[in-house]
Amino acid sequence: GNLVHSAVHQLWSDTKILEYGSTELVKKISQQLESTIAEEGSILLLPEHEISLSQFRTTTTKSVLQLFEEIKSNQWTFLESEKRHQVKDEIGILGDLDLVLKRGKDEYVIVDLKWGSLNARRDELINEQELQLIIYDKLLQAKGRKINLCYYIITNQLFLSRSDEAFKDARVIPSNKSIDAHNKIIWDKMINT
């Protein structure tokens, strides 16, 4: 998972990344992935990891391509990646947001990249325990901002969210409350715990 985070973060240094067609995008993803593996994942280069490395390359390339295609088709623009935020509210919070995108003047989406664990993330949403996303929401909040929250599950190539407002093809686990009310309830539970 950390290698994918790093590769995606590095891909954003190319300011034209969302302008490339699929063929060029696959080439860029593959080049960055190889660079990231060489710099940070050398254990995967050992002969006994040849099959794992091949599977990792295939899964990551397909998934990162899907991530970028979904970002483009839902008209998001890049704002920041792996950036540290801090807020002092009821409690002090410090956190690094995996990916923040912007659409229009005041609409944002925080994407939490996860290598796997689709069922665990789905269960978090079903059981109203998506604490990490709620903390991320608090870190980016400002008056007038609409903030969407979602997981992107790399091994499944899908977004998991409370709504499909940010990504029309997201797998949705709705709340029986408004998103703002839902987030406030979970935040208040965390503060009171």
N, C-alpha and C positions, 0 to 999 in steps of 0.2 A: 503494500500500500504506500509506503513512504517513497519508493522509487517513482510511482505514478504521480504522487503529489509534486515531487520535484520536477519531473518531466513536464507536467502540465504548467507548472509555475514558469519554467524556462520558455515554454512555447509562447507565453504571453509577451515575452520581450520582443517578438516580431509584431510590430504594430499593424501589419497587414494580414495577420493570421485568419481573420474572419472573411477576408476577401478571396481567399484561394478556393479553387474548385476541389472536388474530392480527390482527384489524382495527385495534385500538388500538395494537398493537406496530408495525405497518407505519407508522401515522401518526407515532409517536414516532421511529422510525428515519428516516423521510423528513425530519421537522423537524430532527433532529440533523444529518443529512447535509447539508442545505441550509445550516445554520449553519456547519458545519465547512468546506464548500466556500467560503463567503463569507469566512471568517476565514483559511483556510490554502491554499485551492486556487483563488485568483482567476484563475489562468491558464486554468483550464477554462471560465471564463465568457466568454472571448473568442469572437467569432463563428466563427472558423475551427475551434474545438473543440466546436461544437454537437453533432455526432454522437458524439464521444468522451464528452462530458459525459452525454448521454442513455444511452449504453451503461454508463458508470460508475455512474450512478444506479440503473439496472435491476439490474445485477449485484450491486452492493453491498446494495441493499435486500433482494433475494431471499436473498442469502447470510447477511446478518446476521440476518434473520428465521429462517432455518434454524438458525443457530448458537444463538439463544435458545431455539428450540423443542427442539433436541436437549439443551440444558442442562436445560430443564424436564423433558423426558420421561425423562431419566436421573437425575433427582432430585438434581441438584447445586445448591448455593447459592453465591452470589458471596462471595469472600473479598477479592480485590484485583485491581487492574488497573494495569499500567505502574508497578509499584513496584520500587524499587531494593533489591537485596539484596547483602550482602557476606559472605564467609566467608574465614577464614584457616585453611587446612588445609595440605596439602603445598605448595600455592601459594596466593597471595591471589587471590580472584576477586570481581569486581564485575559485576553485571548487572541489567538491568531485565526482569522477567517480564511478558509481555504480559497474561496472564490466569491467575489461580489460583482454582480452585473447590474447595469442600469438600462432602463427603457423610459423614454420620455423625460419629463422634467424631474419628477419626484418618485418614480417607481424603481424599486431595487429588488434583487433576489440574492439571497445568501445560499450558496451551494456548498454543502458539506460532502466532500468526496469520501466514499467508503469503498474499500476493496471488495468486500463481500458482506455477509450477514444480512441479506435481504429479510429473512424471517425475523431476526432480532430487531431490525429497524421498524419493520411493519408492526411487530408487537409493541414497541415503544409508542408508536402512534395510536394503536388501538387502546392501549392502557393509559394513554395520556401521560407518558413519561419521557417525552422528547426534550429532556433537560438541556442538552447541548445546543439544540436549535433555539431554544428560548433564551439561553444566555447570549448566543450570537445576535439574536434579535435586539436584545437590550444594548449590546455593544454598538450597534449601528443606528439605533433610534435617534431621531431628531424631529422636531416639530414639522408636520406636513409631509413626512415621508411615508410611503406605502412600502412595507417590507414583506416580501414573500420568503418563505423558508422551505428548503427541500434537501433531501439526500440525493446524491447520484451514486448508485450502486454500480461500480465498475464491472464486476464479473457478470452482472445481469443487463448492463447497458440500459438502465432505466432510472428515471426520476421517481422519487417517492415523496409525496407531499400531502398537505391537508386540502389542497385545491388544485385545479388545473389552470389557474390564472397565469402562472409564470410559464409553465410548459404544458401545452395542450395535450400531449401524449403521456403526461405523468400518471403513475398509478396513484389514485387518490384514496386516502383514508380520512373521510370527513369527520368533523366534530359536530356534535348536536348544538353547539353554540357558535356565535360569530368567531372568526379567527382572533380578533382583538380580545374578546372576552375569554376565549379559551387560553390564549397566551398569558393573560393577566392572572387567571386562576392558577396556572402552573407556576408562574413566577411567585405569586403570593405563598403557595405551598412551600416552595424552596426557601423563601425568606423566613417563613415561620418554622422551618424544620431545624 
